[in-house]
Amino acid sequence: MKAKGKIHKFGANVDTDVIIPARYLNTADPKELASHCMEDIDSDFKNKVRNGDIIVADDNFGCGSSREHAPIAIKASGISCVIAPTFARIFYRNAINIGLPILECREASESIEEGDEVSIDFDTGTITDITKSETYSAEPFPDFIKEIMDAGGLMNSIKNRAASDGGEDQE
């Protein structure tokens, strides 16, 4: 699995209220959530982001509430990956659950700048800043998380596994 896109850079402690403001939580429609993603921190984000783009942030990305709306809004906006030195644990799990790749890499977070073009190889954890010709290493996903990501999220992964088991009852 690979990703390639332009960087949208954010600072530390970007919380879920900034990712998707509470006033929009009355919908579960991913496209509607995407149209408001990051608007309180970057009002033009929805117009700048393109499919495949990547968010790079500083420490504690996704802190705040446990709402799944935040990673859903990010993924639906077209973001292919979020890179940060650290993530709030519940955000990390919610991102995995919905199939939004996230990587922890302090060096990449500190060096990559807004607008840089970056490619990511999720199998190796290699992050390449094409603009600067620099490479960084993140911990690649273990196989069970790769399976979840490849399926597009946890529920799809479970459905795929059940289908491959032939739907037979397990004793």
Buried (B, 14 or more C-beta within 10 A) or exposed (E): BEBBBBBBBBEBBBBBBBBBBEEBBEEEEBEEBBBBBBBBBBEEBBEEBEEBBBBBBBBBBBBBBEBBBBBBBBBBBBBBBBBBBBBBEBBBBBBBBBBBBBBBBBBBBEBBEEEBBBBBBBEEBBBBBEBEEBEBEBEBBEEEBBBBBBBBBBEBBEEBEEEEEEEEEEE
